[in-house]
Amino acid sequence: MARRAIILVLDCVGIGELPDAHLFGDEGSDTLGNLSRAFPEGLRLPNMAKLGLGNIAELRGVPPNP
């Protein structure tokens, strides 16, 4: 059986703003949070949820993984 590795790079997919966001005009920047609020059911990312994405920030449709 062949062994495979999948590498997923989420470049420029932000979760929340940094404390100095106001210095760069980035107040309210939260790409994943805004996307999750844009859909009534939220996001469906079961594999990312299993990896703990919902533990980083509150995202509609992505529960925390205990």
Phi and psi restraints in degrees (range 20) as a CNS / XPLOR table:
assign (resid 1 and name C) (resid 2 and name N)
       (resid 2 and name CA) (resid 2 and name C) 1.0 -75.3 20.0 2
assign (resid 2 and name N) (resid 2 and name CA)
       (resid 2 and name C) (resid 3 and name N) 1.0 140.6 20.0 2
assign (resid 2 and name C) (resid 3 and name N)
       (resid 3 and name CA) (resid 3 and name C) 1.0 -98.9 20.0 2
assign (resid 3 and name N) (resid 3 and name CA)
       (resid 3 and name C) (resid 4 and name N) 1.0 137.5 20.0 2
assign (resid 3 and name C) (resid 4 and name N)
       (resid 4 and name CA) (resid 4 and name C) 1.0 -130.7 20.0 2
assign (resid 4 and name N) (resid 4 and name CA)
       (resid 4 and name C) (resid 5 and name N) 1.0 154.6 20.0 2
assign (resid 4 and name C) (resid 5 and name N)
       (resid 5 and name CA) (resid 5 and name C) 1.0 -129.6 20.0 2
assign (resid 5 and name N) (resid 5 and name CA)
       (resid 5 and name C) (resid 6 and name N) 1.0 135.7 20.0 2
assign (resid 5 and name C) (resid 6 and name N)
       (resid 6 and name CA) (resid 6 and name C) 1.0 -112.8 20.0 2
assign (resid 6 and name N) (resid 6 and name CA)
       (resid 6 and name C) (resid 7 and name N) 1.0 126.2 20.0 2
assign (resid 6 and name C) (resid 7 and name N)
       (resid 7 and name CA) (resid 7 and name C) 1.0 -112.8 20.0 2
assign (resid 7 and name N) (resid 7 and name CA)
       (resid 7 and name C) (resid 8 and name N) 1.0 122.1 20.0 2
assign (resid 7 and name C) (resid 8 and name N)
       (resid 8 and name CA) (resid 8 and name C) 1.0 -113.1 20.0 2
assign (resid 8 and name N) (resid 8 and name CA)
       (resid 8 and name C) (resid 9 and name N) 1.0 117.5 20.0 2
assign (resid 8 and name C) (resid 9 and name N)
       (resid 9 and name CA) (resid 9 and name C) 1.0 -105.2 20.0 2
assign (resid 9 and name N) (resid 9 and name CA)
       (resid 9 and name C) (resid 10 and name N) 1.0 118.5 20.0 2
assign (resid 9 and name C) (resid 10 and name N)
       (resid 10 and name CA) (resid 10 and name C) 1.0 -101.7 20.0 2
assign (resid 10 and name N) (resid 10 and name CA)
       (resid 10 and name C) (resid 11 and name N) 1.0 68.1 20.0 2
assign (resid 10 and name C) (resid 11 and name N)
       (resid 11 and name CA) (resid 11 and name C) 1.0 -75.1 20.0 2
assign (resid 11 and name N) (resid 11 and name CA)
       (resid 11 and name C) (resid 12 and name N) 1.0 134.0 20.0 2
assign (resid 11 and name C) (resid 12 and name N)
       (resid 12 and name CA) (resid 12 and name C) 1.0 66.5 20.0 2
assign (resid 12 and name N) (resid 12 and name CA)
       (resid 12 and name C) (resid 13 and name N) 1.0 23.1 20.0 2
assign (resid 12 and name C) (resid 13 and name N)
       (resid 13 and name CA) (resid 13 and name C) 1.0 -106.8 20.0 2
assign (resid 13 and name N) (resid 13 and name CA)
       (resid 13 and name C) (resid 14 and name N) 1.0 93.4 20.0 2
assign (resid 13 and name C) (resid 14 and name N)
       (resid 14 and name CA) (resid 14 and name C) 1.0 -85.1 20.0 2
assign (resid 14 and name N) (resid 14 and name CA)
       (resid 14 and name C) (resid 15 and name N) 1.0 153.9 20.0 2
assign (resid 14 and name C) (resid 15 and name N)
       (resid 15 and name CA) (resid 15 and name C) 1.0 -126.4 20.0 2
assign (resid 15 and name N) (resid 15 and name CA)
       (resid 15 and name C) (resid 16 and name N) 1.0 93.5 20.0 2
assign (resid 15 and name C) (resid 16 and name N)
       (resid 16 and name CA) (resid 16 and name C) 1.0 86.5 20.0 2
assign (resid 16 and name N) (resid 16 and name CA)
       (resid 16 and name C) (resid 17 and name N) 1.0 166.5 20.0 2
assign (resid 16 and name C) (resid 17 and name N)
       (resid 17 and name CA) (resid 17 and name C) 1.0 -99.5 20.0 2
assign (resid 17 and name N) (resid 17 and name CA)
       (resid 17 and name C) (resid 18 and name N) 1.0 156.6 20.0 2
assign (resid 17 and name C) (resid 18 and name N)
       (resid 18 and name CA) (resid 18 and name C) 1.0 -85.6 20.0 2
assign (resid 18 and name N) (resid 18 and name CA)
       (resid 18 and name C) (resid 19 and name N) 1.0 161.0 20.0 2
assign (resid 18 and name C) (resid 19 and name N)
       (resid 19 and name CA) (resid 19 and name C) 1.0 -58.7 20.0 2
assign (resid 19 and name N) (resid 19 and name CA)
       (resid 19 and name C) (resid 20 and name N) 1.0 -27.4 20.0 2
assign (resid 19 and name C) (resid 20 and name N)
       (resid 20 and name CA) (resid 20 and name C) 1.0 -97.1 20.0 2
assign (resid 20 and name N) (resid 20 and name CA)
       (resid 20 and name C) (resid 21 and name N) 1.0 19.4 20.0 2
assign (resid 20 and name C) (resid 21 and name N)
       (resid 21 and name CA) (resid 21 and name C) 1.0 -58.0 20.0 2
assign (resid 21 and name N) (resid 21 and name CA)
       (resid 21 and name C) (resid 22 and name N) 1.0 -34.2 20.0 2
assign (resid 21 and name C) (resid 22 and name N)
       (resid 22 and name CA) (resid 22 and name C) 1.0 -63.5 20.0 2
assign (resid 22 and name N) (resid 22 and name CA)
       (resid 22 and name C) (resid 23 and name N) 1.0 -24.9 20.0 2
assign (resid 22 and name C) (resid 23 and name N)
       (resid 23 and name CA) (resid 23 and name C) 1.0 -72.1 20.0 2
assign (resid 23 and name N) (resid 23 and name CA)
       (resid 23 and name C) (resid 24 and name N) 1.0 -19.4 20.0 2
assign (resid 23 and name C) (resid 24 and name N)
       (resid 24 and name CA) (resid 24 and name C) 1.0 -119.0 20.0 2
assign (resid 24 and name N) (resid 24 and name CA)
       (resid 24 and name C) (resid 25 and name N) 1.0 7.1 20.0 2
assign (resid 24 and name C) (resid 25 and name N)
       (resid 25 and name CA) (resid 25 and name C) 1.0 72.4 20.0 2
assign (resid 25 and name N) (resid 25 and name CA)
       (resid 25 and name C) (resid 26 and name N) 1.0 27.0 20.0 2
assign (resid 25 and name C) (resid 26 and name N)
       (resid 26 and name CA) (resid 26 and name C) 1.0 -108.0 20.0 2
assign (resid 26 and name N) (resid 26 and name CA)
       (resid 26 and name C) (resid 27 and name N) 1.0 23.4 20.0 2
assign (resid 26 and name C) (resid 27 and name N)
       (resid 27 and name CA) (resid 27 and name C) 1.0 -59.2 20.0 2
assign (resid 27 and name N) (resid 27 and name CA)
       (resid 27 and name C) (resid 28 and name N) 1.0 136.5 20.0 2
assign (resid 27 and name C) (resid 28 and name N)
       (resid 28 and name CA) (resid 28 and name C) 1.0 80.6 20.0 2
assign (resid 28 and name N) (resid 28 and name CA)
       (resid 28 and name C) (resid 29 and name N) 1.0 5.5 20.0 2
assign (resid 28 and name C) (resid 29 and name N)
       (resid 29 and name CA) (resid 29 and name C) 1.0 -68.7 20.0 2
assign (resid 29 and name N) (resid 29 and name CA)
       (resid 29 and name C) (resid 30 and name N) 1.0 124.0 20.0 2
assign (resid 29 and name C) (resid 30 and name N)
       (resid 30 and name CA) (resid 30 and name C) 1.0 -166.1 20.0 2
assign (resid 30 and name N) (resid 30 and name CA)
       (resid 30 and name C) (resid 31 and name N) 1.0 72.9 20.0 2
assign (resid 30 and name C) (resid 31 and name N)
       (resid 31 and name CA) (resid 31 and name C) 1.0 -53.9 20.0 2
assign (resid 31 and name N) (resid 31 and name CA)
       (resid 31 and name C) (resid 32 and name N) 1.0 -53.5 20.0 2
assign (resid 31 and name C) (resid 32 and name N)
       (resid 32 and name CA) (resid 32 and name C) 1.0 -67.9 20.0 2
assign (resid 32 and name N) (resid 32 and name CA)
       (resid 32 and name C) (resid 33 and name N) 1.0 -40.0 20.0 2
assign (resid 32 and name C) (resid 33 and name N)
       (resid 33 and name CA) (resid 33 and name C) 1.0 -62.3 20.0 2
assign (resid 33 and name N) (resid 33 and name CA)
       (resid 33 and name C) (resid 34 and name N) 1.0 -44.2 20.0 2
assign (resid 33 and name C) (resid 34 and name N)
       (resid 34 and name CA) (resid 34 and name C) 1.0 -64.7 20.0 2
assign (resid 34 and name N) (resid 34 and name CA)
       (resid 34 and name C) (resid 35 and name N) 1.0 -39.6 20.0 2
assign (resid 34 and name C) (resid 35 and name N)
       (resid 35 and name CA) (resid 35 and name C) 1.0 -63.6 20.0 2
assign (resid 35 and name N) (resid 35 and name CA)
       (resid 35 and name C) (resid 36 and name N) 1.0 -42.1 20.0 2
assign (resid 35 and name C) (resid 36 and name N)
       (resid 36 and name CA) (resid 36 and name C) 1.0 -66.2 20.0 2
assign (resid 36 and name N) (resid 36 and name CA)
       (resid 36 and name C) (resid 37 and name N) 1.0 -31.3 20.0 2
assign (resid 36 and name C) (resid 37 and name N)
       (resid 37 and name CA) (resid 37 and name C) 1.0 -81.0 20.0 2
assign (resid 37 and name N) (resid 37 and name CA)
       (resid 37 and name C) (resid 38 and name N) 1.0 -17.6 20.0 2
assign (resid 37 and name C) (resid 38 and name N)
       (resid 38 and name CA) (resid 38 and name C) 1.0 -75.4 20.0 2
assign (resid 38 and name N) (resid 38 and name CA)
       (resid 38 and name C) (resid 39 and name N) 1.0 -20.3 20.0 2
assign (resid 38 and name C) (resid 39 and name N)
       (resid 39 and name CA) (resid 39 and name C) 1.0 -110.1 20.0 2
assign (resid 39 and name N) (resid 39 and name CA)
       (resid 39 and name C) (resid 40 and name N) 1.0 131.0 20.0 2
assign (resid 39 and name C) (resid 40 and name N)
       (resid 40 and name CA) (resid 40 and name C) 1.0 -54.1 20.0 2
assign (resid 40 and name N) (resid 40 and name CA)
       (resid 40 and name C) (resid 41 and name N) 1.0 -38.9 20.0 2
assign (resid 40 and name C) (resid 41 and name N)
       (resid 41 and name CA) (resid 41 and name C) 1.0 -90.0 20.0 2
assign (resid 41 and name N) (resid 41 and name CA)
       (resid 41 and name C) (resid 42 and name N) 1.0 -4.2 20.0 2
assign (resid 41 and name C) (resid 42 and name N)
       (resid 42 and name CA) (resid 42 and name C) 1.0 81.7 20.0 2
assign (resid 42 and name N) (resid 42 and name CA)
       (resid 42 and name C) (resid 43 and name N) 1.0 -162.4 20.0 2
assign (resid 42 and name C) (resid 43 and name N)
       (resid 43 and name CA) (resid 43 and name C) 1.0 -91.4 20.0 2
assign (resid 43 and name N) (resid 43 and name CA)
       (resid 43 and name C) (resid 44 and name N) 1.0 150.7 20.0 2
assign (resid 43 and name C) (resid 44 and name N)
       (resid 44 and name CA) (resid 44 and name C) 1.0 -115.2 20.0 2
assign (resid 44 and name N) (resid 44 and name CA)
       (resid 44 and name C) (resid 45 and name N) 1.0 95.3 20.0 2
assign (resid 44 and name C) (resid 45 and name N)
       (resid 45 and name CA) (resid 45 and name C) 1.0 -131.3 20.0 2
assign (resid 45 and name N) (resid 45 and name CA)
       (resid 45 and name C) (resid 46 and name N) 1.0 65.8 20.0 2
assign (resid 45 and name C) (resid 46 and name N)
       (resid 46 and name CA) (resid 46 and name C) 1.0 -60.3 20.0 2
assign (resid 46 and name N) (resid 46 and name CA)
       (resid 46 and name C) (resid 47 and name N) 1.0 -38.9 20.0 2
assign (resid 46 and name C) (resid 47 and name N)
       (resid 47 and name CA) (resid 47 and name C) 1.0 -69.8 20.0 2
assign (resid 47 and name N) (resid 47 and name CA)
       (resid 47 and name C) (resid 48 and name N) 1.0 -40.1 20.0 2
assign (resid 47 and name C) (resid 48 and name N)
       (resid 48 and name CA) (resid 48 and name C) 1.0 -68.0 20.0 2
assign (resid 48 and name N) (resid 48 and name CA)
       (resid 48 and name C) (resid 49 and name N) 1.0 -33.5 20.0 2
assign (resid 48 and name C) (resid 49 and name N)
       (resid 49 and name CA) (resid 49 and name C) 1.0 -64.2 20.0 2
assign (resid 49 and name N) (resid 49 and name CA)
       (resid 49 and name C) (resid 50 and name N) 1.0 -40.9 20.0 2
assign (resid 49 and name C) (resid 50 and name N)
       (resid 50 and name CA) (resid 50 and name C) 1.0 -63.4 20.0 2
assign (resid 50 and name N) (resid 50 and name CA)
       (resid 50 and name C) (resid 51 and name N) 1.0 -29.7 20.0 2
assign (resid 50 and name C) (resid 51 and name N)
       (resid 51 and name CA) (resid 51 and name C) 1.0 -82.3 20.0 2
assign (resid 51 and name N) (resid 51 and name CA)
       (resid 51 and name C) (resid 52 and name N) 1.0 -5.1 20.0 2
assign (resid 51 and name C) (resid 52 and name N)
       (resid 52 and name CA) (resid 52 and name C) 1.0 103.3 20.0 2
assign (resid 52 and name N) (resid 52 and name CA)
       (resid 52 and name C) (resid 53 and name N) 1.0 14.3 20.0 2
assign (resid 52 and name C) (resid 53 and name N)
       (resid 53 and name CA) (resid 53 and name C) 1.0 -57.6 20.0 2
assign (resid 53 and name N) (resid 53 and name CA)
       (resid 53 and name C) (resid 54 and name N) 1.0 -38.9 20.0 2
assign (resid 53 and name C) (resid 54 and name N)
       (resid 54 and name CA) (resid 54 and name C) 1.0 -70.1 20.0 2
assign (resid 54 and name N) (resid 54 and name CA)
       (resid 54 and name C) (resid 55 and name N) 1.0 -10.9 20.0 2
assign (resid 54 and name C) (resid 55 and name N)
       (resid 55 and name CA) (resid 55 and name C) 1.0 -83.6 20.0 2
assign (resid 55 and name N) (resid 55 and name CA)
       (resid 55 and name C) (resid 56 and name N) 1.0 -18.6 20.0 2
assign (resid 55 and name C) (resid 56 and name N)
       (resid 56 and name CA) (resid 56 and name C) 1.0 -79.5 20.0 2
assign (resid 56 and name N) (resid 56 and name CA)
       (resid 56 and name C) (resid 57 and name N) 1.0 -43.0 20.0 2
assign (resid 56 and name C) (resid 57 and name N)
       (resid 57 and name CA) (resid 57 and name C) 1.0 -152.8 20.0 2
assign (resid 57 and name N) (resid 57 and name CA)
       (resid 57 and name C) (resid 58 and name N) 1.0 161.8 20.0 2
assign (resid 57 and name C) (resid 58 and name N)
       (resid 58 and name CA) (resid 58 and name C) 1.0 -78.0 20.0 2
assign (resid 58 and name N) (resid 58 and name CA)
       (resid 58 and name C) (resid 59 and name N) 1.0 114.7 20.0 2
assign (resid 58 and name C) (resid 59 and name N)
       (resid 59 and name CA) (resid 59 and name C) 1.0 -125.4 20.0 2
assign (resid 59 and name N) (resid 59 and name CA)
       (resid 59 and name C) (resid 60 and name N) 1.0 125.2 20.0 2
assign (resid 59 and name C) (resid 60 and name N)
       (resid 60 and name CA) (resid 60 and name C) 1.0 -61.2 20.0 2
assign (resid 60 and name N) (resid 60 and name CA)
       (resid 60 and name C) (resid 61 and name N) 1.0 125.6 20.0 2
assign (resid 60 and name C) (resid 61 and name N)
       (resid 61 and name CA) (resid 61 and name C) 1.0 91.9 20.0 2
assign (resid 61 and name N) (resid 61 and name CA)
       (resid 61 and name C) (resid 62 and name N) 1.0 -7.7 20.0 2
assign (resid 61 and name C) (resid 62 and name N)
       (resid 62 and name CA) (resid 62 and name C) 1.0 -120.3 20.0 2
assign (resid 62 and name N) (resid 62 and name CA)
       (resid 62 and name C) (resid 63 and name N) 1.0 96.4 20.0 2
assign (resid 62 and name C) (resid 63 and name N)
       (resid 63 and name CA) (resid 63 and name C) 1.0 -74.6 20.0 2
assign (resid 63 and name N) (resid 63 and name CA)
       (resid 63 and name C) (resid 64 and name N) 1.0 154.7 20.0 2
assign (resid 63 and name C) (resid 64 and name N)
       (resid 64 and name CA) (resid 64 and name C) 1.0 -64.3 20.0 2
assign (resid 64 and name N) (resid 64 and name CA)
       (resid 64 and name C) (resid 65 and name N) 1.0 150.0 20.0 2
assign (resid 64 and name C) (resid 65 and name N)
       (resid 65 and name CA) (resid 65 and name C) 1.0 -107.0 20.0 2
assign (resid 65 and name N) (resid 65 and name CA)
       (resid 65 and name C) (resid 66 and name N) 1.0 113.6 20.0 2
